[in-house]
Amino acid sequence: MDINPNLKKEEAVELFKLIKQNNLLPATIDKLVPLSFIGQAAVSYYRSKIKLMDQLNMTEAQRKATLRDGQEAGEMLLDIELRIGELAEKEEKAITKPPKGTPRGGGALPSGVPPKHERIGIPVKRMHEVQQMAKHPEIVERIKAKARETEDIPTRTAVVSEIRYENEKKRRKVAEGKKEEIKAVVAIDQVLYIEALEKCLRTLPQKPPKRWEEGSLKMAKTLVKLIMKRLEVFNG
């Protein structure tokens, strides 16, 4: 099926319905990308219609049908974008090649192949987002379910926001884990220091010898000064 991405919103809705009803979802990225633009137009149409439901004096049955159609269009668009993300991951990046006579690592020139997002036919930001969606299909399903519960239309924006939120949670969890590791290391240092002090008390006689040779007394005084200096932190 040839897909014209420049359809009017009403035409986009009808085509989107036809594709869904007949399970005509294409398998290649060159067909999926124009279909995704049609899907965006269809979802935009439903969003506008849902906002105007009060003004259009719709019956309750019509409201539910419009919301259901909008949610199904949104879910189908997410499935299309997720599939685009999966296929985009498999696309090779544009390869650069070093100029003649340039040593390795000394720079590179474009190979003449356009960047991946240009070959696919979508903006670079959107390409990164759909690739993130492909890596988190469980979050895509979560957003679909949440939209059904809240009577809303699921969107890529909601999916990307949820992915960022989950990534931030993981980052904070890792950071907290590192903090706990540091605390554990500090605690171990404290335990070892106390053990060393206890060892000193066990091995050091309670009273020094009454008689000293001059050389030994000098050595003892030097060691006592060193020990006292190390314990200055406890004087405050």
Long-range contacts (C-beta under 8 A, 24 or more apart in sequence): 1-26, 1-31, 3-31, 3-34, 3-35, 3-38, 4-34, 5-34, 5-35, 5-37, 5-38, 7-38, 7-41, 8-41, 9-41, 9-42, 9-44, 9-45, 10-45, 12-38, 12-39, 12-41, 12-42, 12-45, 13-41, 13-42, 13-45, 13-46, 13-73, 15-42, 16-42, 16-73, 16-76, 17-69, 19-76, 20-72, 20-73, 20-76, 25-76, 25-79, 25-80, 25-83, 28-87, 29-84, 29-87, 29-88, 29-91, 29-120, 30-121, 32-80, 32-83, 32-84, 32-87, 33-84, 33-120, 33-121, 33-122, 34-121, 35-80, 36-77, 36-80, 36-81, 36-84, 36-122, 39-73, 39-76, 39-77, 39-80, 40-77, 42-73, 42-77, 43-70, 43-73, 43-74, 43-77, 43-153, 43-155, 46-70, 46-73, 46-74, 46-153, 47-153, 50-153, 67-151, 70-153, 71-147, 71-148, 71-152, 71-153, 71-154, 73-153, 74-144, 74-147, 74-153, 74-154, 74-155, 75-144, 75-154, 77-156, 78-133, 78-140, 78-143, 78-144, 78-154, 78-155, 78-156, 78-159, 81-129, 81-130, 81-133, 81-156, 82-130, 82-133, 82-134, 82-137, 82-140, 83-134, 84-120, 84-122, 84-130, 85-129, 85-130, 85-131, 85-132, 85-133, 85-134, 85-135, 86-134, 88-116, 88-120, 88-127, 88-130, 88-131, 88-134, 89-131, 89-134, 91-116, 91-119, 91-120, 92-116, 126-156, 129-156, 129-160, 130-156, 132-160, 132-163, 133-159, 133-160, 133-163, 136-163, 136-166, 139-163, 139-166
